[in-house]
């Protein structure tokens, strides 16, 4: 069978690699001229990714052992085990792996639409070509043209993220996260690549540019400290149509992103694995996603609760998280395993039931 995947990011290439390794005819189309660019991701993932992909030292920039969480008047330090990726190298690694498995990758091909089971593209010279396919997969990001062209997109909401790589002096073992009025609506971060370089950014629903400038100013960052910068949309999860006939959506295109953190890499890779099994063995994609969707729903409910928080509420939450048992849970259970993390926290500190009550409203 002929498989066409739109988008040569990590999710599309991971899916393409699995299908090609099972003998399918796979073509991956990418509108940009280079794999891994532009970078539109913070690049931090939990250790959960190691259950999906064997990581290579060549694309691991750093490992962080703790996170400092800030509200307006409170700070706590929590042990974690997170990995900082060089996203360009990571994306290229998965693309090369897909090619080794037999997938073909075409750059400079912009997806235009679907006509009679054919995916239509415009190449670098605007030459139009239609490619027949048994299956078409949209792995083409938050503003998925595949979703739009097949009336699968619906009304979506987004955060807008801005990040810069900054020269300075940093604690390479720890990253910082800021909640509350310092970054209204979502959060800000300082993520070290090393002792000399960190990724500093913010994400918000509106006024992101102004919030970002203010955050850099607060942290004493000057223009000549900036190495480079990135920006991008982060879809806010909502259950949506992910399959229509022989057309599928996966990753950011399907909104498979944690509403608590904006991270979509781990869940996107898990969804890609499920989609590959559905295509290979004739399973129902929507049904196979039920467990993953429940986890994404929990992240969304937590985010909706946090959206109502004042600085005072964040201060109270961080005070409760000072508990030694709670901190140990963050080391043991990653934020990708949110169900266990939440309910183990309640068992360890029953006063968290107040948050559960607000969580389920």
C-alpha positions as CSV (number, residue, x, y, z in Angstrom):
1,X,0.0,0.0,0.0
2,X,1.1,3.6,-0.7
3,X,1.4,5.8,2.4
4,X,1.8,9.5,2.1
5,X,2.8,11.5,5.2
6,X,2.6,15.3,5.2
7,X,5.3,16.7,7.5
8,X,8.8,15.5,8.0
9,X,9.0,16.5,11.7
10,X,9.8,13.9,14.4
11,X,6.2,12.5,14.5
12,X,5.9,12.1,10.7
13,X,9.3,10.5,10.3
14,X,8.8,8.2,13.3
15,X,5.5,7.0,11.8
16,X,7.1,6.7,8.4
17,X,10.0,4.7,9.7
18,X,7.6,2.2,11.4
19,X,5.5,1.7,8.4
20,X,8.4,1.4,6.0
21,X,10.1,-1.2,8.3
22,X,6.9,-3.2,7.9
23,X,7.2,-3.3,4.1
24,X,4.9,-0.4,3.2
25,X,5.6,2.1,0.4
26,X,6.1,5.3,2.4
27,X,6.6,8.8,1.0
28,X,7.1,11.8,3.4
29,X,6.6,15.3,2.1
30,X,8.0,18.4,3.7
31,X,7.4,22.0,2.7
32,X,10.7,23.3,4.1
33,X,14.1,22.9,2.5
34,X,15.7,21.3,5.6
35,X,14.7,18.8,8.2
36,X,14.6,20.1,11.7
37,X,14.2,23.8,10.8
38,X,12.7,26.1,11.8
39,X,13.0,25.0,15.5
40,X,9.6,25.6,17.2
41,X,10.1,23.6,20.4
42,X,11.7,24.2,23.8
43,X,13.3,20.7,23.5
44,X,12.8,19.4,27.0
45,X,11.2,15.9,27.4
46,X,10.6,13.5,30.3
47,X,12.4,10.2,30.6
48,X,9.2,8.6,29.2
49,X,10.6,9.2,25.7
50,X,13.2,6.5,26.4
51,X,10.4,3.9,26.5
52,X,9.6,4.9,22.9
53,X,13.0,5.7,21.3
54,X,16.5,4.7,22.1
55,X,18.2,8.0,22.6
56,X,21.5,8.8,21.1
57,X,24.1,11.0,22.8
58,X,24.6,13.0,19.6
59,X,21.2,14.8,20.1
60,X,21.1,15.0,23.9
61,X,22.2,18.5,24.9
62,X,21.8,18.1,28.7
63,X,20.1,16.2,31.5
64,X,18.5,18.2,34.3
65,X,18.1,16.8,37.8
66,X,15.8,19.4,39.4
67,X,13.3,22.1,38.6
68,X,12.8,25.4,40.5
69,X,9.2,26.4,40.4
70,X,8.4,30.1,41.1
71,X,5.3,32.0,41.9
72,X,5.3,35.7,42.8
73,X,6.3,35.1,46.5
74,X,7.3,31.5,46.6
75,X,9.9,29.1,45.3
76,X,10.3,25.4,45.6
77,X,12.9,22.9,44.2
78,X,11.7,19.5,43.0
79,X,13.8,16.6,41.8
80,X,13.2,15.4,38.2
81,X,14.9,13.4,35.5
82,X,14.4,15.4,32.3
83,X,16.3,15.4,29.0
84,X,17.1,18.5,26.8
85,X,17.3,17.7,23.1
86,X,18.9,19.4,20.2
87,X,15.7,19.3,18.1
88,X,17.4,19.8,14.8
89,X,19.7,16.8,15.3
90,X,16.8,14.7,16.8
91,X,14.5,15.4,13.9
92,X,17.3,14.5,11.4
93,X,18.1,11.3,13.3
94,X,14.5,10.2,12.9
95,X,14.4,11.2,9.2
96,X,17.6,9.3,8.5
97,X,16.2,6.3,10.4
98,X,13.0,6.5,8.3
99,X,15.0,6.6,5.1
100,X,17.1,3.6,6.2
101,X,13.9,1.7,6.7
102,X,12.9,2.5,3.2
103,X,10.8,5.6,3.4
104,X,11.3,8.4,0.8
105,X,11.5,12.0,1.9
106,X,10.7,14.9,-0.5
107,X,11.7,18.4,0.7
108,X,10.3,21.7,-0.8
109,X,6.9,20.2,-1.4
110,X,4.0,22.3,-0.1
111,X,0.7,20.3,0.4
112,X,-2.2,21.9,-1.4
113,X,-5.1,19.6,-1.0
114,X,-6.6,16.2,-1.6
115,X,-8.4,15.3,-4.9
116,X,-9.8,11.8,-5.5
117,X,-7.5,9.9,-3.2
118,X,-4.5,11.9,-4.4
119,X,-2.4,14.3,-2.4
120,X,-1.6,17.4,-4.4
121,X,1.7,19.3,-3.9
122,X,3.5,22.3,-5.3
123,X,7.3,21.9,-5.5
124,X,10.0,24.5,-5.2
125,X,9.3,25.8,-8.8
126,X,5.5,25.8,-8.1
127,X,5.1,22.8,-10.4
128,X,1.9,20.9,-9.3
129,X,1.9,17.2,-8.9
130,X,-0.8,14.8,-7.6
131,X,0.3,11.6,-5.9
132,X,-2.1,8.7,-5.5
133,X,-2.2,7.1,-2.0
134,X,-4.0,4.4,-0.1
135,X,-3.5,6.4,3.1
136,X,-2.7,10.1,3.8
137,X,-1.5,11.3,7.2
138,X,-1.3,14.9,8.3
139,X,1.7,15.3,10.6
140,X,2.0,18.9,9.5
141,X,1.7,20.9,12.8
142,X,-0.8,23.0,14.6
143,X,-2.2,24.8,11.5
144,X,-2.5,21.5,9.6
145,X,-3.4,22.0,6.0
146,X,-4.3,18.3,5.8
147,X,-6.9,18.9,8.5
148,X,-8.2,22.1,6.8
149,X,-8.5,20.5,3.4
150,X,-10.4,17.6,4.7
151,X,-12.7,19.6,7.0
152,X,-11.2,18.0,10.1
153,X,-9.7,21.1,11.8
154,X,-12.6,22.6,13.6
155,X,-12.2,25.7,15.8
156,X,-8.9,25.5,17.7
157,X,-7.2,27.7,20.3
158,X,-3.4,28.2,20.7
159,X,-0.7,29.5,22.9
160,X,2.0,31.4,21.3
161,X,5.5,30.7,22.4
162,X,8.7,32.8,22.1
163,X,12.2,31.6,23.1
164,X,15.8,32.7,22.7
165,X,19.1,31.0,23.3
166,X,21.0,33.2,25.7
167,X,24.7,33.5,26.7
168,X,25.4,33.7,30.4
169,X,26.1,31.8,33.6
170,X,23.6,29.0,34.5
171,X,23.2,26.0,36.7
172,X,23.2,23.2,34.1
173,X,21.6,20.7,36.5
174,X,18.4,22.7,37.0
175,X,15.8,24.6,35.0
176,X,13.4,27.3,36.2
177,X,9.7,27.7,35.6
178,X,7.7,30.8,36.5
179,X,3.9,30.9,37.0
180,X,1.4,33.6,37.9
181,X,1.5,37.3,37.0
182,X,5.1,37.1,35.7
183,X,3.6,35.3,32.6
184,X,-0.2,35.6,32.7
185,X,-2.1,32.6,31.3
186,X,0.7,30.1,31.0
187,X,4.4,30.2,32.1
188,X,7.9,31.3,31.5
189,X,11.1,29.2,31.6
190,X,14.9,29.2,31.8
191,X,16.2,25.9,30.4
192,X,20.0,25.4,30.5
193,X,21.8,23.7,27.6
194,X,25.1,24.0,29.6
195,X,26.7,26.3,32.1
196,X,27.1,29.0,29.4
197,X,23.9,28.8,27.3
198,X,20.2,28.6,28.2
199,X,16.9,28.6,26.4
200,X,14.8,31.4,27.9
201,X,11.2,31.8,26.8
202,X,7.5,32.4,27.6
203,X,4.2,31.1,26.3
204,X,0.9,32.9,26.5
205,X,-2.5,33.3,24.8
206,X,-1.9,36.9,24.0
207,X,0.6,39.8,24.2
208,X,3.4,37.2,24.1
209,X,6.0,39.6,22.6
210,X,5.5,42.1,25.4
211,X,5.5,39.4,28.1
212,X,8.7,38.0,26.6
213,X,10.5,41.4,26.4
214,X,9.5,42.1,30.0
215,X,10.7,38.7,31.2
216,X,14.1,39.2,29.5
217,X,14.3,42.6,31.1
218,X,13.5,41.2,34.5
219,X,16.3,38.7,34.1
220,X,18.8,41.3,32.9
221,X,19.1,39.9,29.4
222,X,20.5,42.3,26.9
223,X,20.3,42.1,23.1
224,X,23.9,41.1,22.7
225,X,23.3,38.1,25.0
226,X,20.9,36.6,22.5
227,X,22.4,33.9,20.2
228,X,19.2,33.2,18.2
229,X,15.5,33.0,18.8
230,X,12.4,30.9,17.8
231,X,8.7,31.3,18.0
232,X,5.7,29.0,17.3
233,X,2.1,28.1,18.0
234,X,1.2,25.5,20.7
235,X,-2.2,23.9,20.2
236,X,-4.5,23.6,23.2
237,X,-5.9,20.1,23.3
238,X,-9.5,19.4,22.6
239,X,-10.9,16.1,21.4
240,X,-11.4,16.3,17.7
241,X,-11.7,14.3,14.5
242,X,-8.5,12.4,13.8
243,X,-9.7,10.2,11.0
244,X,-11.9,10.7,8.0
245,X,-11.9,7.9,5.5
246,X,-8.3,7.2,4.5
247,X,-7.0,10.5,6.0
248,X,-5.5,10.6,9.5
249,X,-4.0,13.3,11.8
250,X,-1.3,12.8,14.3
251,X,0.9,14.9,16.7
252,X,0.3,18.7,16.8
253,X,-2.0,18.4,13.7
254,X,-4.3,16.3,15.9
255,X,-3.8,18.6,19.0
256,X,-2.1,15.8,20.9
257,X,-0.3,18.3,23.2
258,X,-0.3,18.5,27.0
259,X,-2.2,21.6,28.1
260,X,-0.3,21.8,31.3
261,X,3.2,22.2,29.7
262,X,2.6,22.7,25.9
263,X,4.7,19.5,25.3
264,X,3.6,17.3,22.5
265,X,6.6,15.2,21.5
266,X,6.1,12.2,23.8
267,X,2.3,11.9,23.3
268,X,2.8,12.6,19.6
269,X,5.2,9.7,19.3
270,X,2.9,7.4,21.2
271,X,0.0,8.4,18.9
272,X,2.2,7.7,15.9
273,X,2.9,4.2,17.1
274,X,-0.8,3.6,17.6
275,X,-1.6,4.9,14.2
276,X,1.0,2.7,12.6
277,X,-0.6,-0.4,14.2
278,X,-4.0,0.8,13.1
279,X,-2.9,1.1,9.5
280,X,-1.0,-2.2,9.5
281,X,-3.6,-4.3,11.3
282,X,-6.9,-2.5,10.4
283,X,-7.6,-1.2,13.9
284,X,-9.8,1.8,14.7
285,X,-7.6,4.8,15.3
286,X,-10.1,6.7,17.4
287,X,-10.6,3.7,19.7
288,X,-6.9,3.1,20.1
289,X,-6.4,6.7,21.2
290,X,-8.9,6.5,24.1
291,X,-6.3,6.0,26.8
292,X,-4.1,8.7,25.5
293,X,-7.0,11.1,25.1
294,X,-8.0,10.5,28.7
295,X,-4.5,11.6,29.8
296,X,-4.7,14.7,27.5
297,X,-8.1,15.5,29.0
298,X,-6.6,15.4,32.5
299,X,-3.9,17.8,31.5
300,X,-6.6,20.1,30.0
301,X,-8.6,20.0,33.2
302,X,-5.5,20.8,35.3
303,X,-4.7,23.7,33.0
304,X,-8.3,25.0,33.2
305,X,-8.0,25.0,37.0
306,X,-4.6,26.7,36.9
307,X,-6.0,29.4,34.6
308,X,-8.2,30.5,37.5
309,X,-5.3,30.8,39.9
310,X,-4.1,34.1,41.3
311,X,-0.6,34.6,42.6
312,X,-1.9,33.8,46.1
313,X,-3.3,30.5,44.8
314,X,0.1,29.6,43.3
315,X,1.8,30.5,46.5
316,X,-0.5,28.1,48.4
317,X,0.0,25.3,45.9
318,X,3.8,25.6,46.1
319,X,3.7,25.6,49.8
320,X,1.8,22.3,49.8
321,X,4.4,20.9,47.3
322,X,7.2,21.5,49.8
323,X,6.2,18.2,51.3
324,X,9.0,15.6,51.0
325,X,6.7,12.8,49.8
326,X,5.3,15.0,47.1
327,X,8.7,15.9,45.8
328,X,9.7,12.3,45.7
329,X,6.6,11.6,43.5
330,X,7.8,14.1,40.9
331,X,11.1,12.1,40.7
332,X,9.3,8.8,40.4
333,X,6.4,9.7,38.1
334,X,6.9,12.0,35.1
335,X,4.3,14.6,34.1
336,X,3.5,12.3,31.1
337,X,2.1,9.9,33.7
338,X,-0.3,12.6,35.1
339,X,-3.0,10.2,36.4
340,X,-0.6,8.4,38.7
341,X,1.1,11.6,39.7
342,X,-2.1,13.3,40.7
343,X,-3.7,10.5,42.6
344,X,-0.5,9.5,44.4
345,X,-0.2,13.1,45.5
346,X,-3.7,13.0,47.0
347,X,-2.8,9.8,48.8
348,X,0.4,11.4,50.2
349,X,-1.2,14.7,51.1
350,X,-5.1,14.5,51.4
351,X,-5.3,18.3,51.4
352,X,-4.8,18.1,47.7
353,X,-8.4,16.9,47.5
354,X,-9.3,20.6,47.4
355,X,-7.6,20.9,44.1
356,X,-9.2,17.7,42.8
357,X,-12.6,19.3,43.6
358,X,-11.8,22.3,41.5
359,X,-10.1,20.1,38.9
360,X,-13.3,18.2,38.2
361,X,-15.6,21.2,38.0
